């Protein structure tokens, strides 16, 4: 079939992107799904910092490439070997396919799938396939999804079913921002009873980490009020979170964190000057200085979780002595150390219960044709999540 999508022509374009247009809206040919694939009509696709990292060259990928990895849509067709999905189901996309057979896949989400990582780096689908063509020439897939188009063919392992009642934009954000940020707290940080949680970098993933920590705190309080233990039951966290603290250089994001319920919000300079520390610190900015801030702000015996994606040549300076003397841990977390088929259901349930305000992550809705302008907005730190809507007109 023919589709219209946003294709990255080459990495490293100069800004402003509204003028240089690194993404072009192109007509493409999309091949039929294979036996293990699904054809999905895309309803919504979020513009994530990982997309920007490919555009600016921090995450080099082969080009031309049809971008977009955080999306939701409706299954229209399934391959003959796909027996657990049917046309008409809504799905969230997942940007790391899992083979379920390699040693990494046996780590309960801790390590990224070896085969999935390889095909993502190559810009192919599982099975080393390229199903996109433009004027007969190959166009690469982005993280197994390529969601900046009204249709996509994905391997079965790149989608997770969600309820029909979940709005399309919420379903899209569940599969990347929430899965990554929420998992950084629950699966990697694993806050224990009374632990304060700090989030450094309040973009889409950071804000998702913040609202997840807040949801654990609210549920623990509700459990105590009801006479229960307030236990978590989701992932590794107890659910007894103490203070939740947001850190960002952008005053508007600090204000937003307070509005969402954070106990405190600071600039990185304030964290250093006031000696603010927490037992679990999530670094979600993807900048070496943010990582240094996160490590310095981690309390004795605490855990620093880094989920940001800095440039490959970025370097941070820390004092190794404190890791030993204060018995501290630094953990890297990719995709929220998640098992998507399990964890997305957890976040969907929390959203449905009103405990996880995923909609607060969405800054606005845009049209596909506005994507280069939206890249500038994202790069300037003026948005948390902008979502392309394919089923309905964008706002404004």
PyMOL commands that set and color helices and strands:
alter all, ss='L'
color gray80, all
select helices_A, chain A and resi 17-20+49-55+104-106+114-122+156-158+168-189+204-225+251-260+268-274+288-296+320-325+335-337+340-352+358-361+368-379
alter helices_A, ss='H'
color red, helices_A
select strands_A, chain A and resi 2-8+23-30+37-47+65-66+70-78+90-93+132-134+137-141+151-155+159-162+197-200+244-247+264-266+278-283+298-306+329-332+362-366+385-389
alter strands_A, ss='S'
color yellow, strands_A
deselect
rebuild
show_as cartoon
